[in-house]
Amino acid sequence: MKKHLLRNITWIALIAVWSFLAGAYFNLGWVSDHSLPFRVGFAIGGIGMWIVFVAMGIFVYRFLKNTGNDDPAKISLGVVSFFTICFLLIAWVKYDEVQKDKFVEDLETSFVIHYQNKATDKAIEIEDLEWELQSLYSSIYSDLKRHPQLEQLMPLTSTHAVFEENRIVAELCLQVMKMNVELGYPPPAGMVELFE
């Protein structure tokens, strides 16, 4: 009995970790509409998978116990493990896409700080600069996620490399500001200089 208890506890712990990851990445890759922050979508997916698998495990366990099975826990944990592996494989298909989404979302803070510092270094004064930068980043957000060269940015380890040595983000920002000028909404004075 003790041997089975230890086995079940260890098995449940492993399932808990891997099913959470399976649910999180499945939700982010296949279900989420990307309107929620990455961490929220991650938590919702993982907890949702826990709820489904706990219900499934209890149902299978009770069914087997009622039919007189000698070790219903083993079979019910095996069933849940099988579905965990299935969802991990399905989630793995879109793992790279999810990592790109996370990178682009996390990049916003570095983007704002970098160009605030650059404005200070260049002695460029722009009213509500933080808001202007956040607004600009939200304008390039979708294009950056779909950019064919996004993977070139992901391994870079410094903000200078991401925003200055590589021109992807700067060029997208300049394109947005040029389009806004054509629409009659020019950026604040000095904004364009930050990205040239």
Solvent accessible surface area in square Angstrom, and as a share of the most:
residue,aa,sasa,rsa
1,M,198,0.88
2,K,174,0.74
3,K,167,0.71
4,H,79,0.35
5,L,104,0.52
6,L,124,0.62
7,R,66,0.24
8,N,27,0.14
9,I,100,0.51
10,T,71,0.41
11,W,64,0.23
12,I,95,0.48
13,A,54,0.42
14,L,99,0.49
15,I,19,0.10
16,A,34,0.26
17,V,84,0.48
18,W,127,0.45
19,S,1,0.01
20,F,40,0.17
21,L,57,0.28
22,A,0,0.00
23,G,1,0.01
24,A,0,0.00
25,Y,41,0.16
26,F,48,0.20
27,N,19,0.10
28,L,11,0.05
29,G,9,0.09
30,W,115,0.40
31,V,94,0.54
32,S,23,0.15
33,D,107,0.56
34,H,79,0.35
35,S,87,0.56
36,L,83,0.41
37,P,70,0.44
38,F,17,0.07
39,R,161,0.59
40,V,63,0.36
41,G,1,0.01
42,F,46,0.19
43,A,39,0.30
44,I,92,0.47
45,G,8,0.08
46,G,0,0.00
47,I,86,0.43
48,G,30,0.29
49,M,15,0.07
50,W,102,0.36
51,I,116,0.59
52,V,83,0.48
53,F,8,0.03
54,V,91,0.52
55,A,61,0.47
56,M,47,0.21
57,G,14,0.14
58,I,84,0.43
59,F,144,0.60
60,V,27,0.15
61,Y,77,0.29
62,R,159,0.58
63,F,121,0.50
64,L,26,0.13
65,K,121,0.51
66,N,129,0.66
67,T,89,0.52
68,G,57,0.55
69,N,54,0.28
70,D,146,0.76
71,D,30,0.16
72,P,15,0.10
73,A,18,0.14
74,K,105,0.45
75,I,73,0.37
76,S,7,0.04
77,L,21,0.10
78,G,28,0.27
79,V,46,0.27
80,V,7,0.04
81,S,23,0.15
82,F,121,0.50
83,F,76,0.31
84,T,6,0.04
85,I,100,0.51
86,C,38,0.23
87,F,52,0.21
88,L,49,0.25
89,L,113,0.56
90,I,72,0.37
91,A,4,0.03
92,W,188,0.66
93,V,98,0.56
94,K,53,0.23
95,Y,89,0.34
96,D,99,0.51
97,E,81,0.36
98,V,1,0.01
99,Q,50,0.22
100,K,53,0.22
101,D,21,0.11
102,K,64,0.27
103,F,40,0.17
104,V,0,0.00
105,E,46,0.21
106,D,54,0.28
107,L,13,0.07
108,E,59,0.26
109,T,91,0.53
110,S,36,0.23
111,F,0,0.00
112,V,11,0.06
113,I,90,0.46
114,H,26,0.12
115,Y,1,0.00
116,Q,55,0.24
117,N,83,0.43
118,K,29,0.12
119,A,2,0.02
120,T,107,0.62
121,D,122,0.63
122,K,104,0.44
123,A,88,0.68
124,I,36,0.18
125,E,169,0.76
126,I,19,0.10
127,E,148,0.66
128,D,96,0.50
129,L,23,0.12
130,E,88,0.39
131,W,158,0.55
132,E,39,0.17
133,L,0,0.00
134,Q,72,0.32
135,S,43,0.28
136,L,12,0.06
137,Y,1,0.00
138,S,76,0.49
139,S,57,0.37
140,I,0,0.00
141,Y,55,0.21
142,S,54,0.35
143,D,62,0.32
144,L,0,0.00
145,K,41,0.18
146,R,168,0.61
147,H,44,0.19
148,P,124,0.78
149,Q,85,0.38
150,L,1,0.01
151,E,104,0.47
152,Q,96,0.42
153,L,0,0.00
154,M,60,0.27
155,P,96,0.60
156,L,63,0.31
157,T,138,0.81
158,S,54,0.35
159,T,59,0.34
160,H,103,0.46
161,A,12,0.09
162,V,8,0.05
163,F,0,0.00
164,E,41,0.19
165,E,126,0.56
166,N,26,0.13
167,R,83,0.30
168,I,13,0.07
169,V,0,0.00
170,A,0,0.00
171,E,75,0.34
172,L,16,0.08
173,C,0,0.00
174,L,39,0.19
175,Q,108,0.48
176,V,14,0.08
177,M,7,0.03
178,K,135,0.57
179,M,102,0.46
180,N,47,0.24
181,V,80,0.46
182,E,128,0.58
183,L,116,0.58
184,G,53,0.51
185,Y,160,0.61
186,P,97,0.61
187,P,33,0.21
188,P,45,0.28
189,A,94,0.73
190,G,18,0.17
191,M,4,0.02
192,V,49,0.28
193,E,85,0.38
194,L,0,0.00
195,F,1,0.00
196,E,127,0.57
